[in-house]
Amino acid sequence: MNIRDTARDVFSYVKNINPEEEALSILEKKIETSHIQNLKDAIIKDRQKFNDLFCAFDEKQEEFFSELPHDEPSHKYVKKLLADGVVKVSGLMPQEEVEEVKEFQDLVQKSVHPHEHESGYVSLCTTPPDRNHFYNHWRQFISNQSVRWQWSPLLNKGQIRIQSKNFGGLHAPGANRFIENSVLQKIFAHYNSIAKASGQIDRTNLEWIYPSPINHNGWHRDLTIHSLKAMVLLNDIDEHSAPMLFAKGSHRMSGEFDKQHHYDMFCLPVAKNRQGNVEDSSKDEWPKYASLEVHCGYINEENAPNDIHPKERQSGREITIGGDQYELFVCDGKAGDVVFFDSCGLHSGCRAHDKTRRSIVFSTSKSLSPKSIFFNMMQQGGV
């Protein structure tokens, strides 16, 4: 089975299959574990074979999308996503839902005093009530003096987060309704080569980015295989309020650095100790462009502009990362705008100078697309 046959067959086996467990079960029956291991060995030894497999799956993704109805409201946004790796949908989140999320943020902010202008994670220590009860009575619950919050401090980079996975699986009030938005659901489904939207979105990350002395997140990729996210702006964002940045086209193998970086992220180990920190020994194999953080997807300051001045935060300008040129996309906009981006593409935070960014990011906890499922199988050594 050659590279293109693999992409074609995997796609035909698992497209439109949801959830992930069912797709894995089908692939286990269809493809020998030895073939998966042999293919993994081959692409680790030969970068060109890795690149060919990566691109073959991308071609099948675009072919699948071309066969979907063109009259869906989501169609033009997915088309732009496939081309650039990022797209903004203006005013997608209703203002009523935006305001409810912000009200929840404000109450939590009061609860974590005096840490409300520091960096860290906020998690709920008190056992949350029944899901429906929480969403119907969340104001009383958050205001209850018996509710306890845990503060996990970090180096002060101006970022505070509340993640649904550390909040009993609950989303911020308002976000729980927006997660059912039909355009949001279809963009996630169609980008992941699933014809029918069926509740794939199950995670949220609510955050504040305050003015701070350093940038909270430099240029990086989350993964080497595509993973769609949707960031909702909860207040008006301009160049001074820490807009996220994206290097257009970097979700594909657009240039030499993309080819090398995607390959390195697939091949290189990331060993962690019991505290979840990366072992220094695993970093010895990382390339020189890598920043020695959580994985080699992060780019150091010698190879990426990790603190762009507000005057330079302009969409359309050219930036250099890893020696390659990219067109910059600045994720600014109005409250309620939603920026969809493939987090396997290069993206970066910005330092807030005199304004705060409030946003919430929607994502999935599982691999959804045929490419994501199969590449994860290879990295895990088969099913």
N, C-alpha and C positions, 0 to 999 in steps of 0.2 A: 504494500500500500504506500503510494508516494504522498508527498506533503499535501497536495491539492485534493487527493482522494480522501485523506484523513479529514480535512476541513469539511468537504462536501458530505461525507457520511455521518460525521458527528452532528452536523447541522440538521441533516434529515432525520436522525434518530431522536433528537431532543428538542427541536424547535416546537414551540407551543406547549411544552410540558412544564407544568408548575404544580407542586413546589420542587425544590432542588432534589429532595430525596427520591422522588419518582424518576427524575432524569438520571440520577446516579444508578438507580436500579436497572434502568434500561441499558445504559452504557456497559454495566457490568456483564450483562447477557450478550451484548453485541460485540464487544471488543475485548480481546484477550489482555489480561494484565501484563503479560510479557511484552506485548506490542507497545503498550503505553510506556513501560520502562525502557524498552529499546529506543523508542522515539525520543524520550527524555534524554537518554545518554547521547543520542546523535545530535540533538540541537544544542546540548551543552558543549560538545566538542567542536561544533561548527556554527559560528554565529550566523552565517548566511542561511543555514537551514532553519534556525530559529526565526530569523527575519521573514523567510518565506512562509513559515507556518503562521506567524503573527498576521501577516498581510493577507494570507488566504482566508482566514477567519473574518477579517475586516471586509473583504470583498463579498463574502457570503452574507454578512450583516447588511450591507448596502443592497445586495440583490433581494434579500427578504423584504426590506423596507420598500423597494421599488414595486413590489407586488401588492402592497396594501392600498386600500382606497385613498384617493388623493383629496377627497372632500372633507376629511376630518379637520376640525379646528387645530388639532395638534400637529398636522402633517408638516406645515412650513417650519415649525420649530424643530422637529426631529431632523428634517432635511438640513437645517443650519447646524445642528449639533453634530451630525455625521461629518459635515465639511470642516467645521472649525473646532469642535470639541466644547463649545460654549455658546449659549444664546440667552438673551434676556426677554422675558415675557412681561410686558408692562401691566401693572394693576391686576395681576391674577388672583392675589389673595384679597378678599373683601375687607374693607376697612374695619368693619365690626369685629372680625376675627383678629386683625392686627392689633386693635386696641385691647382686646381681651388678653392676648399674649403679653402685651406690654404691662397691663395691670398686674398680671401674675408675676412678671419680672420685678415690678416695683415692690410687691409684698415680700418676695424672697429677698430682695436687696435689704429691706429693713430687718429681716430675720437674721441675716449674717453679719450685721453691724458688730464690730468696727472694721470688718474685712471687705467692705463693699467696693473699695477702690484698690484692691490688690489682685494678684493673679492666683488662680486656683480652681479647684473643682468643688461644686456644692452637691452634696448628696443627702438624701432623706434617711435619717436614722429611725424615725417612727414608722411602724408598719402602716402602709397606706390602706385606706378603706377599700371597699368594693369599688370597682372602676366607675360604674354609673353613679354611685353615691358621691365619689370624689368630684366628678365633673358637674354634678348638680349642686354641690355644697363646698366647692373648693375654697372660696373666700373664708368661710368659717374654719375650714380645716387648716389653712395656712396661717391664719391669725391666732389659732389656738396656742396658748402658752405651753401646752404639754408636747407640742410638736418639736422634735429635735433635728437640727441640721448638722451635718459633718462638714468641716472645712478642711480641704487638703491643699495647703499652700504650695506655691511654686515660685521660681524666680520671677520677680516682678516684670512681666512683659505686657501688662495691661489687659490680660484676658481672663474672664470668668466664664465657666461653663456649667450647665446643668444638662446631663445626658440622660435620655430616657432609660437606658440600660442600668443606670444607677438610681433610678427613680421609680422602681417597681414596675418598669415597662410603661409607665404613664407618660403622656405628652403634655406639654403646657396647654391649659384650657384655651380654646380657640384653634390651636394647632390640631387638636383631635378631630375637629370638623373639617378643616382644610385638607387633611390627609385623604379625605374621600372625594376631593375635587376631581371631576372627570378628565379635565385637560391634564392635570398633574399626573393622574394615574395612567393615561394613555401615552404620555411622553415617556414615562418610565417603562411601560410595557413595550412600546414599539421600538425604542432604542435598544432594548434587550432582546429583540426578536421574539416577542410574545404578542400574538395577534389580539388577544382579549385581556384587558386589564382585570386583575383579580386580587387586589389588595397586597401588592408586593412590598409597599413601603411600610416599615415597622420601626424605624428609629428616628429620633430627633435629637438635635444638639442645639440647645438654646445658649446664646453667648452675648457677652458685653465685651467691647474692645475700648478700653479707656486710654487717655493720653499716658504715655510711658516713655522711659528713656531708651528702650530698645524695641525692635520689631518682634511681635509675638510668634511669627512663623515665616521662615524664609522660603525660597524656591524649592519645590519638591514635587514628587509624584507620590500618591498614596500607595498605588499598586502598579504592576506592569500590565495587568489586564483591565479592561474597562469596568468602571464602577461609577454609575451615575449618581449625582447628588443635586439637590435643589435648595438654594439658599434664598430665603425670603428676607428682604430688607424690611425692618420694623420701624425705621425712621429714615428720613431723607439723608442720602449718603453722597458726599462730594469728595474731592481729592484730599481734603483735610481730615476726613473722618474714617481713616483706615479701610478704604475699599479693597476687596480682594482683587488680585491681578491674575490674569491667565495668559499663557503664551499660545496663541491660536495655532492650531494644526499639530501641536505636540502630542496629542492623543494617538496620532498615527506615526509612521516612520517617515517623517517629512525630511529629515536631514541626518547627517552622520551622528550627531550627538544623540538623537532619538534612538537610532539603531543600537548604539552602544549602551545607552542608559537603560532601555527596556531589557536588553539582554543581560546586563549586569544584575539588575534587580531580580531577574528570574533565577540566575545561577548562584548568586552569592549567599552564603549562610547568614542568618541573624540569630545567634544563640543568645538566650536570655537566662539570667539567674533567677533565684526564687522570688526576688523582689520585683521581677519583671523588667529589670534594666539590662541593656545589651552588654554582653561580656566583651571586655577589651580585646580578648584573643580573636574574636570573630571579626573585629574591625581591621585586623592586620591585612586581610585580603581585600579590603575595600579599595576602590580606585582613588587616585589622587584628587579628583574633583569632588569627592564626597565630604560632606560635613559629618563629623563623628557624633551623630545624634541617634535617633531610634532605629533608623535603617539607612541603607546607602541610597535611598531615593532623595535624600536632602543634599543640596548643592552648596559648597562652601563659598565664602565671599570672594575668593579669587576667581571663581568661575560663574558667578551670578550676581546681579545687582540687588542684594538682599535688604536694602533700605532705600528705596527710591523716594526722592524728594517730592513733595506735593506738586510742584510745578511740572514735574516730569510724568505725573500720573495721568496720562492722556491716551485714550484709545486711538489706535492707528499708528502710534510712534513705534519705531524699531528698537528692540532690545537684543542684547547678546547674552546667551546662556550656553555654557559649555563650548564656546567658539562658534555656535550657529546663530543665525539671525531669525527672530520671530516678530510677528506683529502683536503688539500689546492690546489686550482687552481689559478695560477697567470696569469693575462691577459696581458702578455707582448707579444712582437712580432714586426713585421716590418710594416712600413706604407702601408696601404691598406689591412692589415689583419682585419677580422671581428670576433668579439666575440659575439656569441649569448648566452643569459642567461635568465633564468626564474626569474624575479625579486621577486617572492614569496619565492625564496631561499635566504639564508643568504649571503649577499655580503657587501663589505666594500671598501671605498677609502683608499688611502695611502697618507702620507705626502710626497711631493716632497722635496728632499734634495738639489740637485744641478742641476737638469734637469727639464724641463717643459714637461708635457703631453698635447698633443693636440688630441682631439677626437670629434666625433659626434655620438650621439645615436639616433637610429631610433626606433619608437614605434607606438602604436595605441591609439586613444582617446576613443575607444569603447570596450566593452566586446565582444569577438569574439567566444570563445569556449562555448559549452553547459554548462560546469561546471561554467565558469565565469558568464554567463548570469543568471543561476539559483541561484547561491549563492548571486549575487547582488539583485535578486528579493526577496530572503529571508531577506536580511539585510534592504531592503526598505519596508518590510511588505506586499509583494505581488505586483501585476502588477498595 
